[in-house]
Amino acid sequence: MASSATPSTLMLSYASSSVLPLTSAPLSPSDPKYAPLTAPPPSLSTQWCCIADRENHKIGTTQGAAYTPPTKPKTGKAALPLKRDRTRSKRFLEIQKLRENKKEYDVNTAISLLKQMASTKFVESAEGHFRLNIDPKYNDQQLRATVIFAQGHWTDCEKFDEAKNAGADLVGGEDLIEQIKGGFMEFDKLIATPDMMPKVAQLGKLLGPRGLMPNPKAGTVTINLPQAIGEFKKGKVEYRADKTGIVHLSFGKADFPEEDLLVNLLAAVKSVEANKPKGARGIYWKTAHICSSMGPSIRLNIKEMLDSKLP
């Protein structure tokens, strides 16, 4: 009991001595601490409660008196709820109203929307973006393959080959290597024969980051030049999963007929499905979107997409 009584006595003594000391000498009216009392001095416990109330009242009054200047209402793009939309163009904000956000569409409806959204002055590409349940940092979960689109290609490919009669647009040897070293990059695909690879290897730092380095897995290192050139001319496209497990590829131009875009899209989907890495576990497809180069994405219904048949 003695130990519990001591802190209480000290607490009350501290409060009374620091805030309202008890003195026997009377205060003069000129003293700022003078306060005439009509009642007997309160007890120590009453003084403590009054001091606490006085402090709370003081704090509350200070906070309540804080002035908040009126804010000007936001207008235009600044009033949009999503921060990313505040930097979009008016054209983009209008065309994204054509589709519902996060709604899953069947492939036919999605392609029709894609063509409506391609409203720029140039011909936009039709792109597919597939998020897969893989981690490419592991060797058995890497994805790199090619797909041949049946409905034509949309670029003027310039190839490095050894026989122009095989159909290549540009042919060269060491002279072409020197041109590339000097900054010549006006080509979309580089095909080489195995005997030229030791010399082409010195271009790795230039071609590697651009995805132009010849690779046997991509079919760009081969001895069968006519077949390789013919496939790329018809629309053979190489794709790979990036470090986050997403495949980005172009499957045509927005001015293609809907039937041709549908055939190319399903060919790309079947290729990604057929080349599933051995180390992939669980659900392989997470999300699938298509879009034009300058348009918003359109989410696809994965089950319906995988069940779709080529026309």
C-alpha positions as CSV (number, residue, x, y, z in Angstrom):
1,M,0.0,0.0,0.0
2,A,2.8,2.4,0.8
3,S,4.4,2.0,-2.6
4,S,1.1,2.7,-4.4
5,A,0.4,5.8,-2.3
6,T,3.8,7.4,-2.9
7,P,3.5,8.1,-6.7
8,S,0.1,9.6,-6.3
9,T,1.3,12.0,-3.6
10,L,4.3,12.9,-5.8
11,M,2.1,13.5,-8.9
12,L,-0.2,15.8,-7.1
13,S,2.6,17.7,-5.4
14,Y,4.3,18.2,-8.8
15,A,1.1,19.4,-10.4
16,S,0.3,21.8,-7.7
17,S,3.8,23.1,-7.2
18,S,4.6,23.7,-11.0
19,V,1.3,25.2,-12.0
20,L,-0.4,26.6,-9.0
21,P,1.9,26.7,-6.0
22,L,0.4,27.0,-2.6
23,T,1.6,30.0,-0.6
24,S,0.5,31.6,2.5
25,A,1.4,35.1,1.3
26,P,-1.6,36.9,-0.4
27,L,-1.3,38.1,-4.0
28,S,-1.7,41.7,-4.9
29,P,-4.3,42.7,-7.5
30,S,-1.4,43.9,-9.8
31,D,0.1,40.4,-9.8
32,P,-0.8,38.5,-13.1
33,K,-1.4,35.4,-11.1
34,Y,-4.0,37.2,-9.0
35,A,-7.5,35.7,-9.3
36,P,-10.1,36.6,-6.7
37,L,-11.8,33.6,-5.1
38,T,-15.2,33.7,-3.7
39,A,-15.0,30.1,-2.5
40,P,-12.4,28.2,-0.4
41,P,-9.3,27.0,-2.2
42,P,-9.9,23.8,-4.0
43,S,-8.3,20.6,-2.9
44,L,-5.2,19.2,-4.7
45,S,-7.3,16.7,-6.7
46,T,-9.6,19.5,-7.8
47,Q,-6.7,21.6,-8.9
48,W,-5.3,18.7,-11.0
49,C,-8.7,18.3,-12.8
50,C,-9.0,22.0,-13.4
51,I,-5.5,22.2,-14.8
52,A,-6.2,19.3,-17.1
53,D,-9.4,20.8,-18.3
54,R,-7.8,24.2,-18.8
55,E,-5.0,22.7,-21.0
56,N,-7.5,20.6,-23.0
57,H,-9.6,23.7,-23.6
58,K,-6.5,25.7,-24.7
59,I,-5.4,23.0,-27.2
60,G,-8.9,22.5,-28.6
61,T,-9.4,26.3,-29.0
62,T,-6.1,26.5,-30.9
63,Q,-6.9,23.7,-33.3
64,G,-10.4,24.8,-33.9
65,A,-9.3,28.3,-34.8
66,A,-6.9,27.1,-37.6
67,Y,-7.9,28.8,-40.9
68,T,-8.2,26.6,-44.0
69,P,-8.3,28.6,-47.2
70,P,-10.9,27.6,-49.7
71,T,-9.7,25.3,-52.5
72,K,-10.4,26.1,-56.1
73,P,-12.4,23.3,-57.8
74,K,-10.4,21.4,-60.4
75,T,-11.5,21.5,-64.0
76,G,-10.5,19.8,-67.3
77,K,-8.0,16.9,-67.1
78,A,-7.0,17.8,-63.6
79,A,-10.5,16.7,-62.4
80,L,-10.1,13.2,-63.8
81,P,-10.1,10.5,-61.1
82,L,-7.3,8.4,-62.5
83,K,-3.9,10.1,-62.4
84,R,-2.7,8.3,-65.6
85,D,-5.6,9.8,-67.6
86,R,-4.5,13.4,-66.8
87,T,-1.6,13.1,-69.2
88,R,-3.6,11.4,-72.0
89,S,-4.6,13.1,-75.3
90,K,-8.2,14.1,-76.0
91,R,-8.2,11.5,-78.8
92,F,-7.2,8.7,-76.4
93,L,-9.7,9.7,-73.7
94,E,-12.5,9.6,-76.3
95,I,-11.6,6.2,-77.9
96,Q,-11.2,4.5,-74.5
97,K,-14.9,5.1,-73.9
98,L,-15.6,2.5,-76.6
99,R,-14.6,-0.3,-74.3
100,E,-15.4,-1.1,-70.7
101,N,-12.4,-1.2,-68.4
102,K,-11.5,-4.7,-67.1
103,K,-14.2,-6.3,-69.1
104,E,-13.2,-9.5,-70.9
105,Y,-14.1,-9.6,-74.6
106,D,-14.2,-12.5,-77.1
107,V,-11.6,-12.3,-79.9
108,N,-14.0,-11.2,-82.6
109,T,-15.4,-8.3,-80.6
110,A,-11.9,-7.3,-79.5
111,I,-10.6,-7.1,-83.0
112,S,-13.5,-5.0,-84.1
113,L,-12.9,-2.6,-81.2
114,L,-9.2,-2.5,-82.1
115,K,-10.0,-1.3,-85.6
116,Q,-12.3,1.4,-84.3
117,M,-9.7,2.7,-81.9
118,A,-7.0,3.0,-84.6
119,S,-7.8,6.6,-85.4
120,T,-4.3,8.2,-85.8
121,K,-3.1,9.7,-89.1
122,F,-0.8,6.8,-89.8
123,V,-1.5,3.1,-90.0
124,E,-1.1,1.6,-86.6
125,S,0.1,-1.9,-85.8
126,A,-2.1,-4.5,-84.1
127,E,-0.3,-5.8,-81.0
128,G,-0.8,-8.7,-78.6
129,H,0.4,-8.7,-75.0
130,F,0.2,-12.0,-73.1
131,R,1.1,-12.2,-69.4
132,L,2.2,-15.8,-68.6
133,N,2.9,-17.6,-65.3
134,I,6.6,-18.0,-65.9
135,D,9.8,-16.6,-64.4
136,P,12.4,-16.3,-67.2
137,K,15.3,-16.0,-64.8
138,Y,15.1,-19.8,-64.7
139,N,16.3,-21.7,-67.8
140,D,13.4,-24.1,-67.9
141,Q,10.9,-21.2,-67.9
142,Q,12.2,-19.1,-70.7
143,L,10.1,-18.7,-73.8
144,R,11.5,-17.8,-77.2
145,A,10.0,-19.0,-80.5
146,T,8.7,-17.9,-83.9
147,V,5.3,-17.8,-85.6
148,I,4.4,-17.6,-89.3
149,F,1.4,-15.5,-90.0
150,A,-0.6,-16.8,-92.9
151,Q,-2.1,-13.4,-93.9
152,G,1.0,-11.7,-95.0
153,H,3.6,-9.4,-93.4
154,W,3.7,-5.7,-93.0
155,T,7.4,-4.6,-93.1
156,D,10.0,-4.4,-95.8
157,C,12.7,-6.7,-94.4
158,E,16.3,-6.3,-95.4
159,K,18.3,-9.5,-94.7
160,F,22.0,-10.3,-94.4
161,D,22.4,-13.4,-96.7
162,E,24.8,-14.9,-99.1
163,A,22.5,-15.3,-102.1
164,K,20.4,-12.5,-103.4
165,N,18.5,-14.8,-105.7
166,A,17.1,-16.5,-102.6
167,G,15.0,-13.4,-102.1
168,A,17.0,-11.2,-99.7
169,D,16.8,-7.4,-100.0
170,L,20.4,-6.8,-99.0
171,V,23.4,-9.1,-99.4
172,G,26.9,-8.6,-98.0
173,G,29.8,-10.0,-96.1
174,E,32.5,-8.2,-94.2
175,D,31.6,-5.0,-96.0
176,L,28.1,-5.1,-94.6
177,I,29.5,-5.8,-91.1
178,E,31.6,-2.6,-91.4
179,Q,28.5,-0.7,-92.5
180,I,26.6,-1.9,-89.4
181,K,29.6,-0.9,-87.2
182,G,29.3,2.5,-88.7
183,G,25.7,2.9,-87.7
184,F,23.7,1.3,-90.5
185,M,20.6,-0.1,-88.9
186,E,18.0,0.2,-91.6
187,F,16.8,-3.4,-91.5
188,D,14.3,-5.5,-89.5
189,K,15.9,-9.0,-89.7
190,L,19.4,-10.3,-90.1
191,I,19.9,-13.8,-91.3
192,A,23.4,-15.4,-91.4
193,T,24.9,-18.7,-92.3
194,P,26.8,-20.6,-89.5
195,D,30.3,-19.9,-91.1
196,M,29.7,-16.2,-90.9
197,M,28.7,-16.2,-87.2
198,P,32.3,-15.7,-85.8
199,K,32.5,-12.5,-87.7
200,V,28.9,-11.4,-86.9
201,A,29.6,-12.0,-83.2
202,Q,31.6,-8.7,-83.0
203,L,28.3,-6.9,-83.6
204,G,26.7,-8.4,-80.4
205,K,26.7,-5.1,-78.5
206,L,25.0,-3.3,-81.3
207,L,22.5,-5.9,-82.4
208,G,21.8,-7.7,-79.1
209,P,19.9,-4.8,-77.4
210,R,17.8,-4.3,-80.5
211,G,16.9,-8.0,-80.9
212,L,18.6,-8.2,-84.3
213,M,21.4,-10.7,-83.4
214,P,21.1,-13.9,-85.5
215,N,20.1,-16.8,-83.4
216,P,19.6,-20.5,-84.3
217,K,16.5,-20.8,-82.0
218,A,14.9,-17.9,-83.9
219,G,15.7,-19.5,-87.3
220,T,18.0,-16.6,-88.3
221,V,21.2,-18.8,-88.4
222,T,20.7,-21.4,-91.1
223,I,22.2,-23.1,-94.1
224,N,18.8,-23.3,-95.9
225,L,18.6,-19.7,-97.0
226,P,15.7,-19.9,-99.5
227,Q,13.4,-21.4,-96.9
228,A,14.4,-19.0,-94.1
229,I,14.0,-15.9,-96.3
230,G,10.7,-17.2,-97.7
231,E,9.3,-17.7,-94.2
232,F,10.3,-14.3,-93.0
233,K,9.0,-12.7,-96.2
234,K,5.6,-14.4,-95.7
235,G,5.3,-13.1,-92.1
236,K,7.5,-15.1,-89.8
237,V,7.9,-13.2,-86.5
238,E,10.1,-13.9,-83.6
239,Y,8.9,-13.3,-80.0
240,R,10.2,-13.9,-76.5
241,A,9.0,-13.4,-73.0
242,D,10.5,-10.4,-71.2
243,K,12.0,-10.5,-67.7
244,T,8.5,-10.1,-66.2
245,G,7.0,-13.1,-68.2
246,I,5.1,-11.0,-70.7
247,V,5.1,-11.7,-74.5
248,H,4.8,-8.6,-76.7
249,L,4.3,-9.2,-80.5
250,S,2.7,-7.5,-83.5
251,F,0.3,-9.6,-85.5
252,G,-0.6,-7.2,-88.3
253,K,-1.7,-3.8,-89.2
254,A,-4.9,-2.1,-88.1
255,D,-6.0,-1.7,-91.8
256,F,-6.0,-5.5,-92.3
257,P,-9.4,-7.1,-92.7
258,E,-10.9,-8.4,-89.5
259,E,-10.7,-12.0,-90.8
260,D,-6.9,-11.7,-91.4
261,L,-6.3,-10.2,-88.0
262,L,-8.2,-13.0,-86.4
263,V,-6.2,-15.7,-88.2
264,N,-2.9,-14.0,-87.2
265,L,-3.9,-13.5,-83.6
266,L,-5.0,-17.1,-83.2
267,A,-1.8,-18.3,-84.8
268,A,0.2,-16.3,-82.3
269,V,-1.9,-17.7,-79.4
270,K,-1.5,-21.3,-80.6
271,S,2.3,-20.8,-81.0
272,V,2.6,-19.4,-77.4
273,E,0.6,-22.3,-76.1
274,A,2.5,-25.0,-78.1
275,N,5.9,-23.6,-76.9
276,K,5.0,-23.7,-73.2
277,P,8.2,-24.0,-71.2
278,K,8.8,-27.3,-69.4
279,G,9.3,-25.5,-66.1
280,A,5.9,-23.7,-66.2
281,R,3.7,-24.7,-63.3
282,G,0.0,-24.0,-62.5
283,I,-2.1,-21.7,-64.7
284,Y,-0.1,-20.8,-67.8
285,W,-2.1,-17.9,-69.0
286,K,-2.7,-15.0,-66.6
287,T,-4.0,-12.2,-68.8
288,A,-4.2,-11.5,-72.6
289,H,-4.7,-8.0,-74.2
290,I,-4.7,-6.7,-77.7
291,C,-4.4,-3.0,-78.8
292,S,-3.4,-0.7,-81.6
293,S,-0.1,1.0,-81.4
294,M,-1.6,4.2,-80.0
295,G,-4.8,2.9,-78.5
296,P,-6.0,1.5,-75.1
297,S,-5.8,-2.2,-74.3
298,I,-8.7,-4.6,-74.8
299,R,-8.8,-7.5,-72.4
300,L,-9.5,-11.0,-73.8
301,N,-11.5,-13.8,-72.3
302,I,-8.7,-16.4,-72.0
303,K,-10.9,-19.5,-72.1
304,E,-12.8,-18.4,-75.1
305,M,-9.5,-17.3,-76.8
306,L,-7.9,-20.8,-76.3
307,D,-11.1,-22.6,-77.5
308,S,-11.4,-20.5,-80.7
309,K,-10.8,-22.3,-84.0
310,L,-9.0,-21.0,-87.0
311,P,-11.6,-20.0,-89.7
